[in-house]
Amino acid sequence: GGAIADDKTVNYRRSFNGFMKSMSKTVKFPDQGDCYDFRFEPKEKDWVCWDQYTSPYNPLTEKMFQDIVVSNMDLERMKYIMDLHTMRRKPVLFVGVAGTGKTTIVKDFLADLSAKNDEFISQAVNNNHYTSSFALQNIIMSSLDKRSGRTFGPPGNKKCIFFIDDLNMPYVDTYDTQSAIMLLTQMISYSQVYDRAALEEKKDLIDVLFTACMNPKAGSFMVNPRLQRHFTVITCFTPSASTIQGIYATILEKHLQAFIPQIQKLCEPIVNATIDVLVSGILNTSCFLPSAAKFHYQFNLKDVGNIFQGLLSTNGALFKDGAAKFARVWLHECTRVFSDRLVNTSDQAELQNIFEKAASKHFGNISKDDLFTQPLIMTSFVSEAGGNDRQYLLVKDMVSLRKVVEDQLNEHNETFAAMNLVLFDDAVSHVCRISRITDNPCGHALLVGVGGSGKQSLARLASFVNKLGILTILVNQSYGMEALRLDLQEFYKKSAVKPGIPHAFLMTDGQIADERFLVYINDMLSSGKIPDLFTREEYDGLLGSCRNPAKAAGYSDDRDGLFAFFIDKVRKNLHFILCHSPVGDSFRIRGRKFPALISCMVVDEFMAWPREALDGVARKFLIDLVTSKNLPDEAVLAAVAGN
């Protein structure tokens, strides 16, 4: 029953559950729960619930939020299946839509396996639209050493598990095949590849295992049966409300132990309200379904994670005045995560209704006026501007916020090329949104708006506010893949080694001279690991310079530990900001070909500026005409600006 899925008309999972329970006559399943919830334990000669195999959650302050994994029934069940297959050298294929935790399950299992068993190492490969058999072979062979003669295997006589993510993403050619998929079929079937430089030479592969994930609603939608027959196919379902509740209640409860009792009591209402907003509200409302114009309307468990990442950025010492203030933090995070990607005001109004229903249901003791009062903006830089430590707090009013942002703009203009900006309310809000995204580890911003809407200028200002160095590429006629690779090498060095401080890589859609540029970007966003970015010798030099800080951070003093430290430092310090226009089909096509552009970035939609914003810009440039007496008075200035 592992490969069984559901569709809109028939719940096959429920049907299989009924069939299994009717079959088990001698050792009956418990009445409560599905057959999937139990594992047969030979010692006890009975069915045992998977809950008994979960481990408690222990928060680690130095761990990035993206690396937190909470043990739960679904996770332990899938990891057990992977363990059975690994010991028997059988590949597993996890199939599920975005946000079902496929990648998390595999990476958590591989991390545990490497920690418990020195025999195993792992290597992740992220497929995309341009992954060819040649590229895939280079990635796999770069992780193998020559053993003897024509035999190749992982270094140190170990076994290597290759994790192929987005298995079905490679381009389908004219003959209805995917070259990367067929190479993988050859490797699993015959454990052989041909030398690309000398085709008469075969290379035998030993101690190599494969596991994979795919999204049936992306790429080629399916995978070649000749490859699929080698895999055990397991379906990953969207987590149930109880599973989501168990994961995030555990995380939030630990965090709220430092808060006052009134806020500690909000743990369960916040988790339940978030589930209601996503499951009962957004996913059940027709206007939030993906379409050609709204293809990035993909709401899933990753969004819930982004909400709780914001909640975990708060400090209990600064929330002493009741529960309403912390409830507003929850509302702010929901607004940022769900509302900022919406393309029109009618969708935003519908989402506001969903927020109000959830708030009245779960925060009944907090008045609607206290919860929804405007402005609802949180920043880390306002507290720092006041001479205090950097703390994630609600702003008091737009006047004081605008004053802080204007001061930062003036400071920026003294150091860098001057930006002549008019900071009206919407512009200030966008600066705060971009600042919030890049303030988090692994925070990448996708700014969507027509040309001239201020995306680049506001991104530069937000990066300056967050003390991020701006990194850009200079594209000309000769700029190609090799030039981009050299630039990315420098960006990685600056972010992880020297000086090893946070940077923002700012790029526009006009700089994507070759669609294959996004191959590197897709890998950088999804895992931080770009195949062939550095040679093995270059990595040795970089990892050697990371040894002392890696030891201090608690990483192991071997190549794998140093490499993990290097990649984690890059993920934490290198923030990608892409400014893209929604006009035409290129944005939608790129989002389909490179899934990390949507799933690993936070979208901020730039809508048409309101009239008061346009009026303010006009006034700023016309005010000199009043002082020079070309315009007689303010009334005439207002009339001219209004037109």
C-alpha positions in Angstrom: 0.0 0.0 0.0 3.0 2.3 0.0 2.5 3.5 -3.6 -1.3 4.2 -3.2 -2.4 7.7 -3.8 -5.7 9.6 -3.6 -7.5 11.6 -6.3 -10.4 14.0 -6.2 -13.1 11.3 -6.4 -11.7 8.1 -4.7 -9.7 7.8 -1.4 -7.7 4.8 -2.4 -5.7 5.0 0.9 -8.9 4.5 2.9 -10.0 1.6 0.7 -6.6 -0.1 1.2 -6.8 0.5 4.9 -10.2 -1.3 5.0 -8.9 -4.2 2.9 -5.9 -4.7 5.2 -8.0 -4.6 8.4 -10.4 -7.1 7.0 -7.5 -9.4 6.0 -5.8 -9.4 9.5 -7.9 -12.1 11.2 -5.3 -13.6 13.6 -3.4 -10.5 14.7 -6.0 -7.8 14.4 -5.2 -4.1 13.9 -6.3 -1.8 16.7 -9.6 -0.1 16.1 -8.2 3.3 16.4 -6.0 4.6 13.6 -5.2 3.3 10.1 -3.1 0.3 9.2 -0.4 2.7 8.2 -0.1 3.9 11.8 1.3 0.5 13.1 4.3 -1.7 12.7 4.3 -5.4 13.5 6.8 -6.1 16.3 7.8 -9.8 16.2 9.0 -9.8 19.8 5.6 -8.6 21.1 3.7 -10.5 18.4 1.4 -7.5 18.0 1.0 -4.2 16.1 2.8 -1.3 17.7 2.0 2.3 16.9 4.7 4.3 15.2 4.4 7.0 17.9 6.4 4.8 20.2 9.4 5.1 17.9 9.6 8.9 17.8 12.3 10.7 19.7 11.9 13.9 21.8 12.7 17.3 20.3 15.8 19.1 21.8 16.3 22.6 20.4 19.9 23.6 19.5 20.5 27.4 19.5 23.3 27.2 16.9 21.1 25.2 14.4 19.5 27.0 11.5 15.7 26.8 11.4 15.8 25.1 8.0 17.8 22.2 9.5 15.4 21.5 12.4 13.7 18.2 12.0 11.0 17.1 14.6 10.6 13.3 14.9 7.0 12.3 14.1 5.1 9.2 13.0 5.3 9.9 9.3 9.1 10.6 9.4 10.0 7.6 11.4 7.9 5.3 9.2 9.6 6.5 6.0 13.0 6.4 7.5 12.4 2.8 8.6 11.4 1.9 5.0 14.6 3.6 3.7 16.7 1.7 6.3 15.2 -1.7 5.1 16.0 -0.8 1.5 19.5 0.5 2.1 20.5 -2.7 3.9 19.2 -4.7 0.9 20.7 -2.3 -1.6 17.3 -1.5 -3.1 16.5 2.0 -4.5 13.5 3.9 -3.1 11.5 6.6 -5.0 9.4 9.1 -2.9 6.6 10.6 -4.9 4.6 13.6 -3.6 3.7 17.2 -4.4 5.7 20.2 -3.2 5.8 20.6 0.6 5.2 17.0 1.6 8.6 16.6 3.2 10.2 14.2 0.7 13.6 15.9 0.7 13.6 16.4 4.4 12.9 12.7 5.0 15.8 11.5 2.8 18.3 14.1 4.1 17.5 13.3 7.7 17.9 9.6 7.1 21.2 10.1 5.3 22.5 12.3 8.1 21.6 9.7 10.7 23.0 6.9 8.6 26.4 8.7 8.2 26.5 9.5 11.9 25.8 5.9 13.0 27.6 4.0 10.2 31.1 5.0 9.0 30.7 2.8 6.0 28.2 5.2 4.3 28.6 8.6 2.7 26.0 10.5 0.7 25.8 12.9 -2.2 22.8 15.0 -3.3 22.1 15.7 -7.0 19.5 18.3 -7.8 18.0 17.7 -11.3 16.6 20.6 -13.4 15.4 21.2 -16.9 18.9 21.3 -18.3 20.3 18.2 -16.5 21.8 16.0 -19.3 23.3 12.5 -19.2 26.7 14.2 -19.6 26.2 16.5 -16.6 24.8 13.8 -14.4 27.7 11.4 -15.2 30.2 14.1 -14.4 28.5 14.8 -11.0 28.4 11.1 -10.1 31.9 10.2 -11.3 33.4 13.3 -9.5 32.4 11.6 -6.2 34.1 8.3 -7.1 37.7 7.2 -7.1 39.5 4.6 -9.1 39.7 1.4 -7.1 41.6 -0.9 -9.6 41.7 -1.3 -13.3 38.4 -0.1 -14.7 36.6 -0.3 -11.3 35.4 2.9 -9.6 33.8 3.4 -6.2 33.5 5.9 -3.3 36.7 6.9 -1.6 37.9 5.0 1.4 36.2 1.7 0.4 32.9 3.3 1.6 29.4 2.9 0.2 27.9 6.1 -1.4 24.1 6.8 -1.6 23.3 9.2 -4.4 20.1 11.2 -3.6 18.6 12.3 -6.9 16.1 15.2 -6.1 13.5 16.2 -8.7 14.1 13.0 -10.7 11.6 13.8 -13.5 12.8 17.4 -14.1 15.2 16.8 -17.1 14.0 18.0 -20.5 12.0 15.4 -22.6 13.6 15.4 -26.1 12.0 14.8 -29.5 12.1 11.0 -29.0 10.2 11.2 -25.7 13.2 10.3 -23.6 15.3 12.0 -21.0 19.0 11.3 -21.4 19.8 11.7 -17.7 17.1 9.3 -16.8 18.4 6.7 -19.3 21.9 7.0 -18.0 20.6 6.4 -14.5 18.8 3.3 -15.8 22.0 2.0 -17.3 23.9 2.6 -14.0 21.4 0.8 -11.9 20.8 -2.1 -14.4 24.4 -2.8 -15.3 26.6 -0.8 -12.8 28.5 0.5 -15.8 29.1 3.7 -17.7 31.2 4.5 -20.7 34.1 6.9 -20.7 32.9 9.9 -22.6 36.3 10.7 -24.0 36.9 7.1 -25.1 33.7 5.3 -25.7 35.3 1.9 -26.1 36.3 2.0 -22.4 33.7 0.8 -19.8 33.8 1.8 -16.1 32.4 -0.6 -13.5 30.7 1.1 -10.5 30.7 -0.7 -7.1 29.4 0.3 -3.7 27.0 2.8 -5.3 23.3 3.1 -4.2 20.5 5.4 -5.3 17.4 7.0 -3.8 15.2 9.6 -5.4 12.3 12.1 -5.0 10.0 13.5 -7.6 6.9 15.8 -7.8 4.2 14.2 -10.1 2.9 17.7 -10.9 6.2 19.1 -12.3 8.7 18.3 -15.0 7.7 15.4 -17.2 5.0 14.4 -14.6 6.1 10.8 -14.7 9.3 8.7 -15.0 10.3 6.2 -17.6 9.0 2.7 -16.6 12.4 1.1 -17.4 13.9 3.2 -14.5 10.8 3.0 -12.2 10.9 -0.8 -12.2 14.2 -0.7 -10.2 12.6 1.5 -7.4 10.2 0.8 -4.6 7.7 3.7 -5.1 6.4 5.3 -1.9 3.8 8.0 -1.8 4.4 11.1 0.4 1.1 12.7 1.4 0.5 16.3 2.5 0.8 16.0 6.4 -2.4 15.9 8.3 -3.5 18.7 10.6 -2.6 16.5 13.6 0.9 16.0 12.2 1.5 19.7 11.5 0.1 20.5 15.0 2.5 18.0 16.6 5.6 19.4 14.7 5.1 23.1 15.2 3.5 22.9 18.7 6.6 21.1 19.9 8.9 23.8 18.4 6.9 26.8 19.5 6.3 25.4 23.0 10.0 25.1 23.7 10.5 28.7 22.4 7.7 30.2 24.5 9.2 28.8 27.8 11.0 32.1 28.1 7.8 34.2 27.8 5.1 35.3 30.3 2.3 32.7 31.1 -0.3 34.6 29.0 1.8 34.2 25.9 2.7 30.6 26.7 -1.0 29.8 26.6 -1.1 31.1 23.0 1.0 28.1 21.7 -1.9 25.9 20.8 -4.2 28.7 19.5 -1.4 29.9 17.2 -0.7 26.5 15.8 -4.4 25.7 15.2 -5.1 29.2 13.7 -2.2 28.7 11.3 -3.5 25.3 10.2 -7.0 26.8 9.8 -5.7 29.6 7.6 -3.8 27.2 5.3 -5.9 24.1 5.2 -9.5 25.3 5.8 -9.0 28.8 4.3 -6.5 29.1 1.5 -6.5 25.6 0.1 -10.3 25.6 0.0 -10.7 28.9 -1.7 -10.9 29.0 -5.5 -9.1 32.3 -6.0 -5.9 30.9 -4.4 -5.6 28.0 -6.9 -2.6 28.1 -9.3 -3.3 29.5 -12.8 -1.2 30.9 -15.7 -1.1 34.3 -14.0 -0.9 32.9 -10.5 1.4 29.9 -11.1 3.4 30.8 -7.9 0.3 30.3 -5.7 1.8 27.2 -4.2 0.8 27.1 -0.5 2.2 24.2 1.5 4.1 23.1 4.6 7.1 25.3 3.7 4.9 28.4 4.3 4.0 27.2 7.7 7.7 26.8 8.5 8.4 30.4 7.3 5.7 31.6 9.7 7.2 29.8 12.7 10.7 30.9 11.8 9.5 34.5 12.3 7.8 33.6 15.6 11.1 32.0 16.8 13.0 35.3 16.0 11.3 37.0 19.0 12.8 37.7 22.4 10.7 36.9 25.5 12.2 39.8 27.5 10.5 42.3 25.1 7.0 40.8 25.3 5.9 41.5 28.8 2.7 43.5 28.1 0.1 40.8 27.4 -0.8 38.3 24.7 -2.2 40.7 22.1 1.3 41.9 21.1 2.5 38.3 20.4 -0.7 37.5 18.5 0.1 40.4 16.3 3.5 38.9 15.5 1.7 35.7 14.3 -0.7 37.9 12.2 2.3 39.8 10.7 4.1 36.5 9.8 1.0 35.1 8.1 0.5 38.4 6.2 4.2 38.4 5.0 4.2 34.7 4.0 0.8 34.4 2.4 -0.3 37.9 1.3 2.9 39.4 -0.1 2.8 37.0 -3.1 -0.8 37.8 -4.1 -1.2 39.6 -7.4 -4.3 41.7 -6.8 -6.2 43.5 -4.1 -9.3 41.2 -4.4 -7.2 38.2 -3.4 -5.7 40.2 -0.5 -9.2 41.1 0.7 -10.3 37.4 0.6 -7.2 36.5 2.6 -7.9 39.2 5.1 -11.4 37.6 5.7 -9.7 34.2 6.3 -7.4 35.9 8.9 -10.3 37.5 10.6 -12.3 34.2 10.8 -9.3 32.3 12.2 -8.5 35.1 14.7 -12.1 35.3 16.0 -12.1 31.5 16.4 -8.8 31.0 18.2 -8.0 34.4 19.8 -11.5 35.3 21.1 -10.1 37.0 24.2 -8.1 39.5 22.1 -10.1 42.3 20.5 -10.2 42.6 16.8 -9.1 46.3 17.0 -6.0 45.4 19.0 -5.0 42.6 16.7 -5.6 44.2 13.3 -4.6 47.8 14.0 -2.2 49.3 11.4 0.6 49.6 10.7 1.4 45.9 11.0 5.1 45.8 10.3 8.0 44.1 12.1 11.7 44.9 11.6 15.0 44.2 13.3 16.8 47.4 12.2 14.6 50.0 13.9 15.7 48.8 17.4 19.3 49.0 16.2 18.8 52.5 14.8 17.7 53.5 18.3 21.1 52.5 19.8 19.8 49.1 21.1 20.6 45.5 20.2 19.1 44.2 17.0 15.7 42.8 18.0 12.7 41.7 15.9 9.9 44.1 17.0 6.7 45.7 15.9 7.1 49.3 14.7 5.1 52.0 16.6 4.0 54.1 13.6 4.8 54.9 10.0 6.3 58.3 10.8 9.1 56.9 13.0 9.7 54.0 10.6 10.0 56.4 7.6 12.4 58.6 9.6 14.7 55.6 10.3 14.6 54.4 6.6 15.3 58.0 5.4 18.3 58.2 7.7 19.5 54.9 6.3 19.0 56.2 2.8 21.0 59.3 3.5 23.8 57.2 5.0 23.8 55.0 2.0 24.0 57.9 -0.4 27.1 59.2 1.5 28.9 56.0 0.9 27.6 54.6 -2.4 26.1 56.0 -5.6 23.3 58.2 -4.6 19.7 56.9 -5.0 17.1 59.7 -5.4 14.2 57.9 -3.8 10.8 59.1 -2.5 10.0 56.9 0.5 6.2 56.8 0.6 4.5 54.2 2.7 4.5 51.4 0.2 8.2 51.8 -0.6 9.0 51.7 3.1 6.9 48.6 3.5 8.8 46.9 0.7 12.1 47.8 2.3 10.9 46.2 5.5 9.7 43.0 3.7 13.0 42.6 1.8 14.9 43.3 5.0 12.9 40.6 6.8 13.6 38.0 4.1 17.4 38.5 4.0 17.7 38.8 7.7 17.0 35.1 8.0 19.5 32.3 7.2 18.8 30.9 3.7 16.6 33.9 3.1 16.2 34.6 -0.7 13.9 37.2 -2.1 12.0 37.1 -5.5 10.8 40.6 -6.2 8.1 40.5 -8.9 7.0 43.8 -10.6 7.0 45.6 -13.9 10.1 47.7 -14.9 10.5 51.0 -13.1 8.6 49.9 -9.9 11.7 50.4 -7.8 12.7 46.7 -7.1 16.5 47.2 -7.5 16.7 50.4 -5.6 14.6 49.2 -2.7 16.6 45.9 -2.7 19.9 47.8 -2.4 18.5 50.0 0.4 17.2 46.9 2.3 20.5 45.2 1.9 22.3 48.3 3.2 19.9 48.4 6.2 20.8 44.8 7.0 24.5 45.5 6.6 24.8 43.2 3.6 27.5 43.7 1.0 26.0 43.9 -2.5 27.3 41.5 -5.1 26.3 41.8 -8.8 27.4 40.4 -12.1 28.3 42.5 -15.2 26.7 40.9 -18.2 28.1 41.7 -21.7 28.2 40.0 -25.0 31.0 37.6 -24.0 29.5 36.8 -20.5 28.7 33.1 -20.4 28.5 30.1 -18.1 32.2 30.1 -17.3 32.1 33.8 -16.4 29.2 33.2 -14.1 31.0 30.2 -12.5 34.0 32.4 -11.7 31.7 35.1 -10.2 29.9 32.5 -8.0 33.3 31.2 -6.9 34.2 34.7 -5.6 30.7 35.1 -4.0 31.1 31.8 -2.2 34.6 32.8 -0.9 33.4 36.2 0.3 30.4 34.6 2.1 32.2 31.6 3.7 36.0 32.3 3.9 37.3 35.8 3.5 35.8 37.9 4.9 33.0 35.4 5.7 30.3 38.0 6.3 26.7 38.3 4.9 26.3 39.4 1.3 23.3 39.8 -1.0 23.7 38.6 -4.6 21.4 41.0 -6.6 20.3 39.9 -10.1 17.7 41.0 -12.6 15.8 39.1 -15.2 17.6 41.2 -17.8 21.0 39.7 -16.7 19.8 36.1 -17.5 21.5 36.2 -20.9 21.4 32.3 -21.0 18.7 30.2 -19.5 21.4 27.8 -18.3 22.5 30.5 -15.8 19.6 29.4 -13.7 21.0 25.9 -13.4 23.7 27.3 -11.0 21.1 29.4 -9.3 18.7 26.5 -8.8 21.4 24.4 -7.2 22.5 27.3 -5.0 19.0 27.9 -3.8 18.0 24.3 -3.2 21.1 23.0 -1.3 23.9 25.5 -1.6 26.0 22.8 -3.4 26.8 23.7 -7.0 28.5 20.7 -8.8 31.9 21.5 -10.4 31.9 25.0 -8.9 35.4 24.3 -7.5 37.9 21.6 -8.3 38.9 19.1 -5.6 42.2 20.9 -5.1 40.5 24.3 -4.8 38.1 22.8 -2.2 41.0 21.5 -0.2 42.5 25.0 0.0 39.1 26.5 1.1 38.4 23.8 3.6 41.8 24.2 5.1 41.1 27.9 5.8 37.8 26.9 7.4 39.3 24.3 9.8 39.6 26.5 13.0 36.2 28.2 12.8 34.6 24.8 11.9 36.2 23.2 15.0 34.9 26.1 17.2 31.4 25.6 15.8 31.4 21.9 16.7 31.9 20.3 13.2 34.0 17.2 12.8 37.6 17.7 11.7 37.4 15.6 8.5 36.6 16.5 4.9 32.9 15.9 5.2 32.6 18.0 8.4 34.6 20.9 6.9 32.6 20.7 3.7 29.3 20.8 5.7 30.6 23.8 7.6 31.5 25.6 4.4 28.1 25.0 2.7 26.2 26.0 5.9 28.2 29.2 6.1 27.3 30.0 2.4 23.6 29.2 3.0 23.6 31.4 6.0 25.6 34.4 4.6 24.8 34.4 0.8 21.3 35.8 0.1 20.0 35.8 -3.5 17.7 38.6 -4.6 16.1 38.2 -8.0 14.2 41.1 -9.6 11.8 39.8 -12.3 9.1 41.2 -14.4 5.8 39.3 -14.6 5.2 40.5 -18.2 5.3 37.7 -20.8 5.8 34.0 -20.4 9.4 33.9 -19.3 8.7 34.2 -15.6 6.2 31.3 -15.6 8.4 29.1 -17.8 11.5 29.7 -15.6 9.4 28.9 -12.5 8.4 25.5 -14.1 11.9 24.6 -15.3 13.7 25.6 -12.1 11.4 24.7 -9.2 13.7 26.2 -6.5 13.0 29.7 -7.9 9.5 29.4 -6.3 9.9 26.8 -3.6 13.1 28.2 -2.0 12.5 31.9 -2.4 10.0 34.3 -0.7 7.9 36.2 -3.2 7.3 40.0 -2.8 4.8 41.2 -5.4 5.2 44.9 -6.4 1.8 46.2 -7.4 1.0 49.5 -9.1 1.9 52.4 -6.9 -1.0 54.2 -5.3 -2.0 57.7 -6.3 -0.6 59.3 -3.2 2.8 57.7 -4.0 2.8 59.1 -7.5 1.8 62.5 -6.2 4.6 62.4 -3.7 7.2 61.6 -6.4 5.9 64.4 -8.6 5.9 66.9 -5.7 9.6 66.1 -4.9 10.7 66.9 -8.5 8.5 69.9 -8.9 9.2 71.6 -5.6 12.2 73.4 -7.1 9.9 75.2 -9.5 8.0 76.8 -6.6 11.2 78.0 -4.9 12.5 79.4 -8.3 9.0 81.1 -8.8 8.3 79.2 -12.0 5.2 78.0 -10.2 3.3 80.7 -8.2 2.2 78.7 -5.1 1.5 75.3 -3.5 -2.0 75.2 -5.0 -0.6 75.2 -8.6 2.1 72.7 -7.5 -0.6 70.3 -6.3 -2.6 70.7 -9.5 0.4 70.0 -11.7 1.5 67.1 -9.5 -2.0 65.6 -9.6 -1.8 65.5 -13.4 
